[in-house]
Amino acid sequence: TSAQPGQCNQVDGDYPGCGISKVTHSSSQPQAGKKWLYKYFPVQSPGDECTGDVCNCAAAKDTPAWHIYQGRVYTTRQVSPSGGGPPPGNGFGLHLVNVPKHLTTGGNTTEEVEAQFAKKLGDMTKFDAFMDFNAVFATSDLQGYKDAFKKDGVQYFVGTWTALMDQKYTSIIVHVPGSQLILELVQKVSLTFDEDEAQPVTLEQRVPDSALAAQEKRLTGVEDVSSDASSSYIVSLVVNRAASEKAMGELEDFYVAGMGTKKTHDSTANDVSKKCFLWPGATVNLCFTNRPDSATAGDWKVGDFEDMLNNVHATLLTGHPFCSMDKWFDNHYAIDSQSADNSKILKYVNERSPYHICSEGGFGPRGAGLATLFDPTGWGIQLDLGVGKPNDCKSSVNSKISSPPLESDGGKFNPACTVDTSKCGGSPGPSPGPSPGPSPGPSPSPGAHCDQCKRLVRLRCQNPDIRFCLKCATNHKW
């Protein structure tokens, strides 16, 4: 989404062109998720949604025609309830997408990760650290949402917390069935409960003070809203992520020193640490929460999720910044800002080499240059900023990405139709763990087989995050 010209009106949240405009998740059943969101929330479909939520991708070389499935909505804004704006919509986007031809080489499939979410969240009666993977919205009718969920048998979790000089807030956390998408609805209110209902659980502060103060009227219920939950506007406050201890130690350097964001919250209490950041030009905060491994059910922990994501990025993207086949890019948020420090971002990428994807401008609104970054958690950032090209994208051979074919049967253009793997890495990195890797084969003779460098490094390097190992090897080619 390119930045909209003129003044941003973010009185009721960020939207395309102005701030953090959406969250996207890879999904095995996006259309079912979209139907569920339409049932309970005031949402609309974006103008660039493919007809029937199915994009038809034409056959290319050895690949038969195939489909991309979408389930994308945006929350209706009270200042502009009829929609309007650019094709992505005029409110905060909640996007579910299934791009079946894209790759998860070296990691888990979307279905496997969704199964982990379903197992961990269960019947939503107990808090799990994976509930921190959510988008937080302010509402004036939290009781109405609770009543609607209970009536329909929708499972949800209720927590209470304090902020702004010990004022009490209540959160309802609800899981979009069959997906990774979790929503947290917040209001400064105490809910009523029947005798058969569990009482709220005490949580840490969920939203920075500055974001709560900005939406005080809505959070206190001063605004005039209908008691029907489907007509109660919700306003985006926070994009939340769970984070491992390792990633937590790297996030401030990445977001403050690298991306030029402002830290808005930093707390540690009762084994829970939380840091929040605010992009220039945004009102939606980005928050990360670290909890002990015991805070999530099962053997697959937050750190395992991060390692998996980063291993896929390492496999496909290391040395291949024009690869557009990484399916786990679909777990991302988008930042649209007219005031971000692009030179700072570009300098950081050139010096630190976080996983990233570049576009030559063959399609899409972002144009040529840095299109996507991955932060230390492995989740993506769609950079709608016009950042320019990092050094490795200036020198890459055959970097031009041509527009992929899309059948003209009334659908809309979808750049994800590409199936070109020639610009991607291919061999999975080693699985995390103490087991030694296979014995390496003989090293190539000096000056030969430089294209095998990455494969040989993976055979020797046991760290699942192999960026630094690869960078060293690149600087000492045979």
Salt bridges, closest charged atoms under 4 A:
ASP12 OD1 - ARG77 NE 3.29
ASP48 OD1 - ARG72 NH2 2.68
GLU49 OE2 - LYS34 NZ 3.66
GLU49 OE1 - ARG72 NE 2.66
ASP53 OD1 - LYS34 NZ 2.80
ASP132 OD1 - ARG206 NH1 3.01
ASP132 OD2 - ARG291 NE 2.68
ASP152 OD2 - LYS39 NZ 3.52
GLU184 OE1 - ARG206 NH2 2.85
ASP194 OD2 - LYS150 NZ 2.32
ASP196 OD1 - LYS150 NZ 3.72
GLU197 OE2 - LYS146 NZ 2.92
GLU197 OE1 - LYS150 NZ 3.73
GLU204 OE2 - ARG206 NH1 2.70
GLU204 OE2 - LYS274 NZ 3.55
GLU204 OE2 - ARG291 NH2 2.77
GLU216 OE2 - LYS188 NZ 2.71
GLU223 OE1 - ARG218 NH2 3.49
GLU250 OE2 - LYS246 NZ 3.25
GLU252 OE2 - LYS263 NZ 3.20
GLU252 OE1 - LYS275 NZ 3.15
ASP253 OD2 - ARG352 NH1 2.99
ASP266 OD2 - LYS263 NZ 2.78
ASP326 OD2 - HIS313 ND1 2.55
GLU351 OE2 - LYS347 NZ 2.81
GLU360 OE2 - LYS389 NZ 2.90
ASP384 OD1 - ARG366 NE 3.94
ASP392 OD2 - HIS356 NE2 2.81
ASP420 OD2 - LYS423 NZ 2.75
ASP465 OD2 - LYS246 NZ 3.93
ASP465 OD2 - ARG467 NH2 2.56
